[in-house]
Amino acid sequence: MQDMIRRIVEADTKAKELEKQNQRAAEKEKLRIEEEARAIYTRYMEDAQKEIDRNDAYLNKRFSRKLADVSAKQESALIKMRADYEQNRDRWVDELVSRVVG
């Protein structure tokens, strides 16, 4: 009878030790998974930042070209307006005066 009780106690002790080992193994695995997840996240964010930087550079070049085109068109329109004004100002003034005075 005592032998049977001793075996039950030993089995219980072994079961508790196995449970502790399993808990330690589970904790180690959890930490490994968390570290791997952090590494994946970091790589993903670095790749995303590189892509953002490439897109920013592309968009900045594109914006600069469009801005230069718009500026050139505005400058051209301004030159034409000034030329039209110089050429027609007397006629325009006379026309306005005649329309107002009647």
A tleap script that builds the chain and sets N, CA, C and O, in Angstrom:
source leaprc.protein.ff14SB
mol = sequence {
  NMET GLN ASP MET ILE ARG ARG ILE VAL GLU
  ALA ASP THR LYS ALA LYS GLU LEU GLU LYS
  GLN ASN GLN ARG ALA ALA GLU LYS GLU LYS
  LEU ARG ILE GLU GLU GLU ALA ARG ALA ILE
  TYR THR ARG TYR MET GLU ASP ALA GLN LYS
  GLU ILE ASP ARG ASN ASP ALA TYR LEU ASN
  LYS ARG PHE SER ARG LYS LEU ALA ASP VAL
  SER ALA LYS GLN GLU SER ALA LEU ILE LYS
  MET ARG ALA ASP TYR GLU GLN ASN ARG ASP
  ARG TRP VAL ASP GLU LEU VAL SER ARG VAL
  VAL CGLY
}
set mol.1.N position { 0.828 -1.184 0.000 }
set mol.1.CA position { 0.000 0.000 0.000 }
set mol.1.C position { 0.882 1.261 0.000 }
set mol.1.O position { 0.648 2.212 -0.745 }
set mol.2.N position { 1.904 1.226 0.867 }
set mol.2.CA position { 2.808 2.380 0.894 }
set mol.2.C position { 3.540 2.530 -0.436 }
set mol.2.O position { 3.815 3.645 -0.882 }
set mol.3.N position { 3.848 1.410 -1.059 }
set mol.3.CA position { 4.515 1.442 -2.358 }
set mol.3.C position { 3.618 2.116 -3.395 }
set mol.3.O position { 4.092 2.881 -4.235 }
set mol.4.N position { 2.343 1.828 -3.328 }
set mol.4.CA position { 1.399 2.424 -4.254 }
set mol.4.C position { 1.279 3.931 -3.996 }
set mol.4.O position { 1.219 4.714 -4.944 }
set mol.5.N position { 1.244 4.338 -2.741 }
set mol.5.CA position { 1.165 5.769 -2.390 }
set mol.5.C position { 2.432 6.467 -2.858 }
set mol.5.O position { 2.376 7.569 -3.403 }
set mol.6.N position { 3.595 5.809 -2.640 }
set mol.6.CA position { 4.867 6.385 -3.069 }
set mol.6.C position { 4.868 6.573 -4.588 }
set mol.6.O position { 5.336 7.604 -5.072 }
set mol.7.N position { 4.361 5.616 -5.342 }
set mol.7.CA position { 4.310 5.722 -6.807 }
set mol.7.C position { 3.368 6.848 -7.244 }
set mol.7.O position { 3.653 7.562 -8.206 }
set mol.8.N position { 2.274 6.997 -6.551 }
set mol.8.CA position { 1.326 8.082 -6.865 }
set mol.8.C position { 1.981 9.436 -6.611 }
set mol.8.O position { 1.847 10.351 -7.424 }
set mol.9.N position { 2.688 9.571 -5.490 }
set mol.9.CA position { 3.383 10.825 -5.157 }
set mol.9.C position { 4.463 11.098 -6.195 }
set mol.9.O position { 4.603 12.231 -6.656 }
set mol.10.N position { 5.236 10.064 -6.572 }
set mol.10.CA position { 6.279 10.235 -7.597 }
set mol.10.C position { 5.664 10.633 -8.934 }
set mol.10.O position { 6.185 11.512 -9.620 }
set mol.11.N position { 4.574 10.000 -9.303 }
set mol.11.CA position { 3.897 10.325 -10.555 }
set mol.11.C position { 3.388 11.762 -10.521 }
set mol.11.O position { 3.486 12.480 -11.516 }
set mol.12.N position { 2.846 12.185 -9.383 }
set mol.12.CA position { 2.368 13.559 -9.233 }
set mol.12.C position { 3.527 14.526 -9.341 }
set mol.12.O position { 3.410 15.557 -10.002 }
set mol.13.N position { 4.658 14.211 -8.697 }
set mol.13.CA position { 5.845 15.068 -8.749 }
set mol.13.C position { 6.352 15.180 -10.187 }
set mol.13.O position { 6.674 16.276 -10.644 }
set mol.14.N position { 6.424 14.055 -10.902 }
set mol.14.CA position { 6.865 14.074 -12.294 }
set mol.14.C position { 5.898 14.881 -13.159 }
set mol.14.O position { 6.317 15.629 -14.041 }
set mol.15.N position { 4.616 14.723 -12.899 }
set mol.15.CA position { 3.608 15.462 -13.670 }
set mol.15.C position { 3.768 16.965 -13.452 }
set mol.15.O position { 3.662 17.752 -14.392 }
set mol.16.N position { 4.025 17.355 -12.195 }
set mol.16.CA position { 4.222 18.787 -11.907 }
set mol.16.C position { 5.483 19.304 -12.582 }
set mol.16.O position { 5.492 20.418 -13.105 }
set mol.17.N position { 6.551 18.506 -12.577 }
set mol.17.CA position { 7.798 18.914 -13.229 }
set mol.17.C position { 7.597 19.021 -14.738 }
set mol.17.O position { 8.083 19.963 -15.364 }
set mol.18.N position { 6.886 18.062 -15.322 }
set mol.18.CA position { 6.587 18.139 -16.757 }
set mol.18.C position { 5.747 19.372 -17.082 }
set mol.18.O position { 5.951 20.011 -18.114 }
set mol.19.N position { 4.812 19.701 -16.210 }
set mol.19.CA position { 3.983 20.887 -16.417 }
set mol.19.C position { 4.847 22.145 -16.389 }
set mol.19.O position { 4.663 23.042 -17.212 }
set mol.20.N position { 5.796 22.217 -15.439 }
set mol.20.CA position { 6.698 23.370 -15.362 }
set mol.20.C position { 7.560 23.455 -16.618 }
set mol.20.O position { 7.767 24.541 -17.161 }
set mol.21.N position { 8.064 22.307 -17.081 }
set mol.21.CA position { 8.873 22.298 -18.300 }
set mol.21.C position { 8.060 22.769 -19.501 }
set mol.21.O position { 8.544 23.545 -20.325 }
set mol.22.N position { 6.835 22.298 -19.590 }
set mol.22.CA position { 5.957 22.717 -20.688 }
set mol.22.C position { 5.663 24.217 -20.622 }
set mol.22.O position { 5.607 24.887 -21.653 }
set mol.23.N position { 5.477 24.738 -19.411 }
set mol.23.CA position { 5.232 26.176 -19.258 }
set mol.23.C position { 6.458 26.972 -19.689 }
set mol.23.O position { 6.329 27.983 -20.379 }
set mol.24.N position { 7.664 26.517 -19.283 }
set mol.24.CA position { 8.892 27.203 -19.689 }
set mol.24.C position { 9.062 27.155 -21.204 }
set mol.24.O position { 9.423 28.150 -21.833 }
set mol.25.N position { 8.793 25.974 -21.783 }
set mol.25.CA position { 8.899 25.835 -23.237 }
set mol.25.C position { 7.885 26.745 -23.944 }
set mol.25.O position { 8.203 27.361 -24.962 }
set mol.26.N position { 6.687 26.823 -23.410 }
set mol.26.CA position { 5.651 27.681 -24.001 }
set mol.26.C position { 6.060 29.145 -23.906 }
set mol.26.O position { 5.855 29.909 -24.849 }
set mol.27.N position { 6.642 29.544 -22.766 }
set mol.27.CA position { 7.097 30.936 -22.603 }
set mol.27.C position { 8.213 31.253 -23.600 }
set mol.27.O position { 8.215 32.313 -24.227 }
set mol.28.N position { 9.174 30.310 -23.742 }
set mol.28.CA position { 10.265 30.520 -24.700 }
set mol.28.C position { 9.717 30.650 -26.120 }
set mol.28.O position { 10.151 31.511 -26.886 }
set mol.29.N position { 8.776 29.800 -26.455 }
set mol.29.CA position { 8.181 29.841 -27.798 }
set mol.29.C position { 7.423 31.148 -28.011 }
set mol.29.O position { 7.474 31.738 -29.091 }
set mol.30.N position { 6.729 31.585 -26.983 }
set mol.30.CA position { 6.002 32.855 -27.070 }
set mol.30.C position { 6.973 34.011 -27.297 }
set mol.30.O position { 6.714 34.884 -28.126 }
set mol.31.N position { 8.086 34.022 -26.567 }
set mol.31.CA position { 9.088 35.071 -26.742 }
set mol.31.C position { 9.704 35.013 -28.140 }
set mol.31.O position { 9.930 36.048 -28.767 }
set mol.32.N position { 9.973 33.807 -28.622 }
set mol.32.CA position { 10.545 33.660 -29.956 }
set mol.32.C position { 9.576 34.203 -31.016 }
set mol.32.O position { 9.979 34.897 -31.949 }
set mol.33.N position { 8.312 33.875 -30.851 }
set mol.33.CA position { 7.302 34.353 -31.800 }
set mol.33.C position { 7.188 35.879 -31.741 }
set mol.33.O position { 7.072 36.531 -32.779 }
set mol.34.N position { 7.219 36.446 -30.542 }
set mol.34.CA position { 7.135 37.910 -30.406 }
set mol.34.C position { 8.344 38.580 -31.048 }
set mol.34.O position { 8.201 39.600 -31.722 }
set mol.35.N position { 9.548 38.010 -30.843 }
set mol.35.CA position { 10.744 38.578 -31.458 }
set mol.35.C position { 10.674 38.489 -32.980 }
set mol.35.O position { 11.040 39.431 -33.682 }
set mol.36.N position { 10.203 37.354 -33.479 }
set mol.36.CA position { 10.064 37.192 -34.920 }
set mol.36.C position { 9.032 38.171 -35.478 }
set mol.36.O position { 9.223 38.738 -36.554 }
set mol.37.N position { 7.950 38.363 -34.747 }
set mol.37.CA position { 6.918 39.317 -35.185 }
set mol.37.C position { 7.484 40.737 -35.216 }
set mol.37.O position { 7.204 41.500 -36.140 }
set mol.38.N position { 8.280 41.090 -34.205 }
set mol.38.CA position { 8.909 42.419 -34.189 }
set mol.38.C position { 9.859 42.576 -35.372 }
set mol.38.O position { 9.889 43.626 -36.015 }
set mol.39.N position { 10.632 41.531 -35.658 }
set mol.39.CA position { 11.572 41.590 -36.782 }
set mol.39.C position { 10.818 41.751 -38.102 }
set mol.39.O position { 11.221 42.538 -38.959 }
set mol.40.N position { 9.738 41.014 -38.260 }
set mol.40.CA position { 8.934 41.123 -39.482 }
set mol.40.C position { 8.335 42.521 -39.592 }
set mol.40.O position { 8.347 43.124 -40.664 }
set mol.41.N position { 7.818 43.025 -38.497 }
set mol.41.CA position { 7.229 44.371 -38.481 }
set mol.41.C position { 8.283 45.415 -38.857 }
set mol.41.O position { 8.029 46.315 -39.657 }
set mol.42.N position { 9.469 45.275 -38.263 }
set mol.42.CA position { 10.543 46.234 -38.544 }
set mol.42.C position { 10.938 46.195 -40.014 }
set mol.42.O position { 11.091 47.238 -40.649 }
set mol.43.N position { 11.104 44.982 -40.557 }
set mol.43.CA position { 11.446 44.866 -41.983 }
set mol.43.C position { 10.351 45.470 -42.855 }
set mol.43.O position { 10.634 46.182 -43.818 }
set mol.44.N position { 9.113 45.184 -42.511 }
set mol.44.CA position { 7.990 45.714 -43.287 }
set mol.44.C position { 7.990 47.247 -43.253 }
set mol.44.O position { 7.824 47.897 -44.284 }
set mol.45.N position { 8.178 47.811 -42.064 }
set mol.45.CA position { 8.165 49.267 -41.935 }
set mol.45.C position { 9.342 49.900 -42.673 }
set mol.45.O position { 9.193 50.962 -43.278 }
set mol.46.N position { 10.506 49.259 -42.630 }
set mol.46.CA position { 11.661 49.776 -43.365 }
set mol.46.C position { 11.396 49.745 -44.867 }
set mol.46.O position { 11.684 50.711 -45.575 }
set mol.47.N position { 10.845 48.630 -45.351 }
set mol.47.CA position { 10.515 48.535 -46.776 }
set mol.47.C position { 9.462 49.568 -47.158 }
set mol.47.O position { 9.551 50.194 -48.214 }
set mol.48.N position { 8.469 49.742 -46.295 }
set mol.48.CA position { 7.415 50.727 -46.573 }
set mol.48.C position { 8.002 52.136 -46.620 }
set mol.48.O position { 7.633 52.938 -47.478 }
set mol.49.N position { 8.915 52.434 -45.697 }
set mol.49.CA position { 9.529 53.765 -45.685 }
set mol.49.C position { 10.356 54.000 -46.951 }
set mol.49.O position { 10.348 55.099 -47.506 }
set mol.50.N position { 11.070 52.965 -47.405 }
set mol.50.CA position { 11.839 53.093 -48.651 }
set mol.50.C position { 10.908 53.372 -49.822 }
set mol.50.O position { 11.206 54.207 -50.675 }
set mol.51.N position { 9.786 52.675 -49.859 }
set mol.51.CA position { 8.811 52.886 -50.935 }
set mol.51.C position { 8.234 54.300 -50.862 }
set mol.51.O position { 8.063 54.960 -51.887 }
set mol.52.N position { 7.943 54.751 -49.667 }
set mol.52.CA position { 7.435 56.120 -49.493 }
set mol.52.C position { 8.464 57.133 -49.966 }
set mol.52.O position { 8.123 58.101 -50.645 }
set mol.53.N position { 9.729 56.908 -49.606 }
set mol.53.CA position { 10.790 57.832 -50.032 }
set mol.53.C position { 10.912 57.857 -51.556 }
set mol.53.O position { 11.071 58.923 -52.152 }
set mol.54.N position { 10.836 56.664 -52.194 }
set mol.54.CA position { 10.905 56.624 -53.665 }
set mol.54.C position { 9.722 57.370 -54.273 }
set mol.54.O position { 9.887 58.136 -55.222 }
set mol.55.N position { 8.530 57.145 -53.727 }
set mol.55.CA position { 7.349 57.829 -54.257 }
set mol.55.C position { 7.432 59.336 -54.049 }
set mol.55.O position { 7.043 60.113 -54.921 }
set mol.56.N position { 7.944 59.746 -52.882 }
set mol.56.CA position { 8.094 61.182 -52.626 }
set mol.56.C position { 9.029 61.821 -53.645 }
set mol.56.O position { 8.741 62.889 -54.185 }
set mol.57.N position { 10.154 61.153 -53.901 }
set mol.57.CA position { 11.109 61.695 -54.867 }
set mol.57.C position { 10.469 61.806 -56.243 }
set mol.57.O position { 10.617 62.822 -56.921 }
set mol.58.N position { 9.757 60.759 -56.656 }
set mol.58.CA position { 9.085 60.778 -57.958 }
set mol.58.C position { 8.049 61.895 -58.021 }
set mol.58.O position { 7.999 62.658 -58.986 }
set mol.59.N position { 7.217 61.983 -56.968 }
set mol.59.CA position { 6.172 63.008 -56.965 }
set mol.59.C position { 6.762 64.416 -56.914 }
set mol.59.O position { 6.234 65.334 -57.541 }
set mol.60.N position { 7.851 64.587 -56.170 }
set mol.60.CA position { 8.489 65.910 -56.123 }
set mol.60.C position { 9.024 66.313 -57.487 }
set mol.60.O position { 8.879 67.468 -57.888 }
set mol.61.N position { 9.645 65.372 -58.212 }
set mol.61.CA position { 10.130 65.687 -59.563 }
set mol.61.C position { 8.961 66.042 -60.470 }
set mol.61.O position { 9.007 67.016 -61.221 }
set mol.62.N position { 7.908 65.227 -60.382 }
set mol.62.CA position { 6.733 65.460 -61.216 }
set mol.62.C position { 6.097 66.808 -60.891 }
set mol.62.O position { 5.719 67.553 -61.795 }
set mol.63.N position { 5.980 67.120 -59.607 }
set mol.63.CA position { 5.413 68.398 -59.191 }
set mol.63.C position { 6.279 69.556 -59.682 }
set mol.63.O position { 5.768 70.568 -60.161 }
set mol.64.N position { 7.590 69.394 -59.558 }
set mol.64.CA position { 8.493 70.459 -60.004 }
set mol.64.C position { 8.341 70.721 -61.500 }
set mol.64.O position { 8.324 71.871 -61.939 }
set mol.65.N position { 8.232 69.645 -62.277 }
set mol.65.CA position { 8.051 69.823 -63.728 }
set mol.65.C position { 6.729 70.516 -64.027 }
set mol.65.O position { 6.673 71.428 -64.852 }
set mol.66.N position { 5.662 70.081 -63.355 }
set mol.66.CA position { 4.355 70.708 -63.596 }
set mol.66.C position { 4.373 72.174 -63.166 }
set mol.66.O position { 3.817 73.036 -63.847 }
set mol.67.N position { 5.008 72.446 -62.044 }
set mol.67.CA position { 5.097 73.819 -61.574 }
set mol.67.C position { 5.876 74.677 -62.565 }
set mol.67.O position { 5.500 75.818 -62.836 }
set mol.68.N position { 6.958 74.129 -63.102 }
set mol.68.CA position { 7.733 74.865 -64.099 }
set mol.68.C position { 6.891 75.116 -65.347 }
set mol.68.O position { 6.943 76.203 -65.922 }
set mol.69.N position { 6.106 74.106 -65.772 }
set mol.69.CA position { 5.235 74.281 -66.940 }
set mol.69.C position { 4.195 75.363 -66.693 }
set mol.69.O position { 3.975 76.226 -67.543 }
set mol.70.N position { 3.553 75.316 -65.527 }
set mol.70.CA position { 2.532 76.308 -65.195 }
set mol.70.C position { 3.149 77.697 -65.111 }
set mol.70.O position { 2.581 78.667 -65.613 }
set mol.71.N position { 4.299 77.789 -64.482 }
set mol.71.CA position { 4.971 79.088 -64.365 }
set mol.71.C position { 5.318 79.642 -65.736 }
set mol.71.O position { 5.151 80.836 -65.986 }
set mol.72.N position { 5.802 78.780 -66.630 }
set mol.72.CA position { 6.133 79.227 -67.984 }
set mol.72.C position { 4.882 79.704 -68.713 }
set mol.72.O position { 4.917 80.725 -69.400 }
set mol.73.N position { 3.777 78.972 -68.570 }
set mol.73.CA position { 2.525 79.381 -69.219 }
set mol.73.C position { 2.022 80.703 -68.656 }
set mol.73.O position { 1.548 81.557 -69.406 }
set mol.74.N position { 2.122 80.879 -67.343 }
set mol.74.CA position { 1.690 82.134 -66.727 }
set mol.74.C position { 2.564 83.297 -67.190 }
set mol.74.O position { 2.069 84.389 -67.468 }
set mol.75.N position { 3.852 83.050 -67.265 }
set mol.75.CA position { 4.768 84.105 -67.721 }
set mol.75.C position { 4.460 84.477 -69.166 }
set mol.75.O position { 4.463 85.654 -69.528 }
set mol.76.N position { 4.196 83.477 -69.975 }
set mol.76.CA position { 3.853 83.723 -71.375 }
set mol.76.C position { 2.550 84.512 -71.476 }
set mol.76.O position { 2.451 85.458 -72.259 }
set mol.77.N position { 1.559 84.125 -70.690 }
set mol.77.CA position { 0.283 84.841 -70.702 }
set mol.77.C position { 0.463 86.280 -70.221 }
set mol.77.O position { -0.144 87.200 -70.770 }
set mol.78.N position { 1.290 86.474 -69.207 }
set mol.78.CA position { 1.540 87.826 -68.700 }
set mol.78.C position { 2.219 88.691 -69.759 }
set mol.78.O position { 1.853 89.852 -69.941 }
set mol.79.N position { 3.187 88.139 -70.444 }
set mol.79.CA position { 3.876 88.889 -71.513 }
set mol.79.C position { 2.886 89.267 -72.610 }
set mol.79.O position { 2.893 90.395 -73.104 }
set mol.80.N position { 2.025 88.305 -72.988 }
set mol.80.CA position { 1.030 88.586 -74.021 }
set mol.80.C position { 0.046 89.658 -73.555 }
set mol.80.O position { -0.304 90.555 -74.321 }
set mol.81.N position { -0.405 89.566 -72.287 }
set mol.81.CA position { -1.327 90.581 -71.775 }
set mol.81.C position { -0.688 91.960 -71.764 }
set mol.81.O position { -1.326 92.949 -72.128 }
set mol.82.N position { 0.553 92.026 -71.353 }
set mol.82.CA position { 1.246 93.329 -71.342 }
set mol.82.C position { 1.399 93.871 -72.764 }
set mol.82.O position { 1.234 95.067 -73.002 }
set mol.83.N position { 1.714 92.986 -73.697 }
set mol.83.CA position { 1.843 93.430 -75.091 }
set mol.83.C position { 0.493 93.919 -75.613 }
set mol.83.O position { 0.412 94.959 -76.266 }
set mol.84.N position { -0.569 93.158 -75.317 }
set mol.84.CA position { -1.905 93.589 -75.741 }
set mol.84.C position { -2.265 94.926 -75.107 }
set mol.84.O position { -2.839 95.799 -75.758 }
set mol.85.N position { -1.924 95.077 -73.841 }
set mol.85.CA position { -2.217 96.329 -73.144 }
set mol.85.C position { -1.466 97.493 -73.797 }
set mol.85.O position { -2.053 98.541 -74.067 }
set mol.86.N position { -0.182 97.306 -74.045 }
set mol.86.CA position { 0.614 98.384 -74.662 }
set mol.86.C position { 0.078 98.727 -76.044 }
set mol.86.O position { 0.031 99.893 -76.438 }
set mol.87.N position { -0.321 97.704 -76.762 }
set mol.87.CA position { -0.795 97.920 -78.127 }
set mol.87.C position { -2.184 98.550 -78.163 }
set mol.87.O position { -2.475 99.344 -79.057 }
set mol.88.N position { -3.045 98.207 -77.208 }
set mol.88.CA position { -4.449 98.612 -77.301 }
set mol.88.C position { -4.912 99.573 -76.214 }
set mol.88.O position { -6.095 99.910 -76.168 }
set mol.89.N position { -4.037 100.016 -75.355 }
set mol.89.CA position { -4.501 100.795 -74.200 }
set mol.89.C position { -5.242 102.062 -74.603 }
set mol.89.O position { -6.280 102.371 -74.017 }
set mol.90.N position { -4.753 102.786 -75.565 }
set mol.90.CA position { -5.428 104.035 -75.964 }
set mol.90.C position { -6.825 103.736 -76.507 }
set mol.90.O position { -7.788 104.426 -76.175 }
set mol.91.N position { -6.926 102.714 -77.335 }
set mol.91.CA position { -8.226 102.358 -77.895 }
set mol.91.C position { -9.173 101.912 -76.788 }
set mol.91.O position { -10.351 102.270 -76.801 }
set mol.92.N position { -8.669 101.128 -75.825 }
set mol.92.CA position { -9.506 100.650 -74.724 }
set mol.92.C position { -9.975 101.807 -73.841 }
set mol.92.O position { -11.131 101.847 -73.420 }
set mol.93.N position { -9.077 102.735 -73.569 }
set mol.93.CA position { -9.455 103.904 -72.755 }
set mol.93.C position { -10.530 104.699 -73.485 }
set mol.93.O position { -11.535 105.086 -72.888 }
set mol.94.N position { -10.321 104.940 -74.762 }
set mol.94.CA position { -11.316 105.691 -75.545 }
set mol.94.C position { -12.667 104.970 -75.545 }
set mol.94.O position { -13.715 105.602 -75.412 }
set mol.95.N position { -12.632 103.630 -75.695 }
set mol.95.CA position { -13.861 102.838 -75.707 }
set mol.95.C position { -14.581 102.919 -74.365 }
set mol.95.O position { -15.801 103.081 -74.328 }
set mol.96.N position { -13.841 102.808 -73.262 }
set mol.96.CA position { -14.447 102.889 -71.941 }
set mol.96.C position { -15.048 104.264 -71.700 }
set mol.96.O position { -16.162 104.379 -71.188 }
set mol.97.N position { -14.330 105.281 -72.061 }
set mol.97.CA position { -14.806 106.651 -71.854 }
set mol.97.C position { -16.086 106.887 -72.668 }
set mol.97.O position { -17.048 107.484 -72.185 }
set mol.98.N position { -16.069 106.408 -73.897 }
set mol.98.CA position { -17.262 106.635 -74.727 }
set mol.98.C position { -18.458 105.854 -74.204 }
set mol.98.O position { -19.592 106.319 -74.325 }
set mol.99.N position { -18.235 104.687 -73.630 }
set mol.99.CA position { -19.353 103.909 -73.097 }
set mol.99.C position { -19.889 104.521 -71.805 }
set mol.99.O position { -21.092 104.486 -71.546 }
set mol.100.N position { -18.989 105.079 -71.000 }
set mol.100.CA position { -19.431 105.676 -69.741 }
set mol.100.C position { -20.096 107.032 -70.004 }
set mol.100.O position { -21.166 107.322 -69.471 }
set mol.101.N position { -19.464 107.833 -70.810 }
set mol.101.CA position { -19.975 109.184 -71.061 }
set mol.101.C position { -21.128 109.130 -72.072 }
set mol.101.O position { -22.085 109.898 -71.973 }
set mol.102.N position { -21.031 108.257 -72.998 }
set mol.102.CA position { -22.111 108.034 -73.928 }
set mol.102.C position { -22.137 108.870 -75.089 }
set mol.102.O position { -23.029 108.736 -75.926 }
savepdb mol mol.pdb
quit
